C-alpha cells in the first residue's frame, strides 16, 4: 500500500510540478516554507475543528462525528509538528530531512480529504440546508487558502484542492437541485483555477528563492575570494589582518600570549625565474600544505603575498613558539616534489610573541617582519626571535634616512680626501674622495652606516652625482697630474644615472676625463648581464680611469682582470696588514704587484699603517701607497695647504713623515 501511494504521489508530482530546475538549497527552502507559519496552521485547525464540531453536533450522525473527530486529530498533529519544526529544526545548519516534506504532504492531503469527506457526508446524509452551506463553505474557504499557503509544493496544493473539492462536488450533484448543480459546477471549475493560481504562485516563489540563492552563492564566492588566497587556499593578507585584530580584541587579558611567525622562502625568485611561474605556483601550494600540517590545530596559516606566509598561533608563549618554529623548519628538511622536479627549498622566519614583543596586532606583525630580516641577514635557513634592539636599529635607520633626504640641501654632506702617493717620486698621485656626514643632532655618521641606507632608499644616485660634481670642482685646484678617485656604489650601475652624472660633473667643472678615476668593488659584477660591462666600457672610452677596489677579497678577481680592462688595482689592506709577520701575505702581495706590472696596470697598496709596511710595499713594486701612516683623510682646504707646502718645499711623503715625527 505504501509503495503504491509513493508511486502515485511521484506521478502526481511529475504531472503537476512545473518543469523547473531547482537547486537542493531552493528545494530545502520550499520545504521550510511549508512550516514557516505555524500560526496559520493553528488558525486553520481551530476553524476547521470548530466548524466540523458544529456540523457534527447538529447532524447527530455517527459517521459525521467520526469524520469531525479525525479532522480535529489531524489538525492538531499538523499544528504540533509545525511548532516543533519551527523551534527545533528550522535553525539547524544543513538541509532538512526528506521525511519532513513527506510528513507535511500526508498531513495536508489527509486533512483536505477529511474536509471533502465531511462535506460529502453532510450533503448525502442530512437534509439540513444550513449544514450543507456550512460544510461547503468550509471546503471552499480552505481550498481558497491552499494556493498561497502551500505554493511551495504544487502537487500538495493541487492534491489538497482535488481531495477537498471533488467529494464536495460529487455530494452536491447527489443532493440534486439547480442550485446545487450550479454550485457543484463552480467548485469543479475552481479546481482548475486554483491549480493555475498555485502554479503561478509557485513559479514566482521559486524564481525569488532561486535569485536569492544565486545572490547568496555569489556573495559566498566573493567572500571566499576576499578572505582566501586563490592559489594556495589558505587565508589571504586581509583575512589574516582581520583575524589577528579579532584575536587581540577577544583576549581576556593583556598578558595572554600569542605568537606571530613571518616566513618567506629563500631564493624563491631563482626557482621562479629558472623553472617558470607554474612550477613556482605549485611549490607555493606545497609549502602552504606543509605549513598547515606543521601548525595543525595550534594556529592559522595565511599567505601574505608572493612567497611570504604569516602564521598566527593564539596562546603560544615563547617556549611553544620555539617548538612550532622547529616543527615548521623541519618541514623544509625534505625536498619538494613538484611536477617531476625535486626542489631543495629553505625558509627564513621571524617570530614575535605577545605581550613581550608587542601589545597590538600591527606592532606584532611589524616586529615579526624585523625578526625575519634578521634571520635573512644572518644567513637564511633559520628563524630569529624579535628583540627590542632591532627596533632601536630600525628607528635609527629611519631617522638617518629622513636626515639624508635633506642633508645635501642643508650642507651637511662634505668630502674629505686621502692622498695616495707615488712610491717612486713620493708625490701625491691620486686623492680618494671620501664621503662625510655631520648630522646636526647625532654628530658624525660613518659612511659604513649611511651609505647602505642611501642605497636601499634610492638616494645613492643623487648623493653620488653631488659627490662627482664636488670632487671634480675640487680637483680643478690641484696640479694637473693629480687624479681624483670616487667610489661608485653597485646600486648605481643598475640605473641610467651614472653616465649622465659623470658627464655633467666633467662638463660643469672643466676637469679632464683622464683625471677622474672611478673605484668599483667586485660586488658590482655579481649580477652582470652585460649592462655593467657596457656602461664601464663607454666611460673608459671617453678617457675615464677604472680602478678595482679591495682586490683579492672576492672569488673571481682573476676572472675580472681577464674580462675588464682596469687601469688600477687597489690591493685590500688585509693583505698588507700582515706582510711583516706572514710570509704567505708577502707572497700574495708580491704576486699581485708582479701580475699588475705584467698587465701594465697601476697598483695601490691600501691600509699602510707602519713604516715597515711602507718599505715592503716599495720593495714589492707597488705603484702607489695609501694609509694613515702617510696621511689621514682631510678637508679640501687642508689638502690644498698640504699640496702647497710640498710644492714650495719640493718635499715628498718621506719628508712629511719626518716632519710629523718631529712634531
Secondary structure, 3 states (H helix, E strand, C coil): CHHHHHHHHHHHHHHHCCCCCCCHHHHHHHHHHHCCCHHHHHHHHHHHHHHHHHHHHHHCCHHHHHHHHHHHHHHHHHHHHHHHHHHHHCCCCCCCCHHHHHHHHHHHHHHHHHHHHHHHHHHHHCCCHHHHHHHHHHHHHHHHHHHHHCCCCHHHHHHHHHHHHHHHHHHHHHHCCHHHHHHHHHHHHHHHHHHHHHHHHHHHHHHHHHHHHHHHHHHHHHHHHHHECCCCCCECHHHHHHHHHHHHHCCCCCCCCEEEEEEEECCHHHHHHHHCHHHHHHHHHHHHHHHHHHHHHHCEEEEEECCEEEEEEECCCHHHHHHHHHHHHHCCCCCEEECCEEECCCEEEEEEEECCCCCCHHHHHHHHHHHHHHHHHCCCCCEEECCHHHHHHHHHHHHHHHHHHHHCCCCCEEEEEEEEEECCCCCEEEEEEEEEEEECCCEEECHHHHHHHHHHCCCHHHHHHHHHHHHHHHHCCCCCCCEEEEECCHHHHCCCHHHHHHHHHHHHHCCCHHHEEEEECHHHHCCCCCHHHHHHHHHHHCCCEEEEEEECCCCCHHHHHHHCCCCEEEECHHHHHCCCCCHHHHHHHHHHHHHHHHCCCEEEECCCCCHHHHHHHHHHCCCEECCCCCCCCEEHHHHHHHHHHHHHHCCCHHHHHHHHHHC
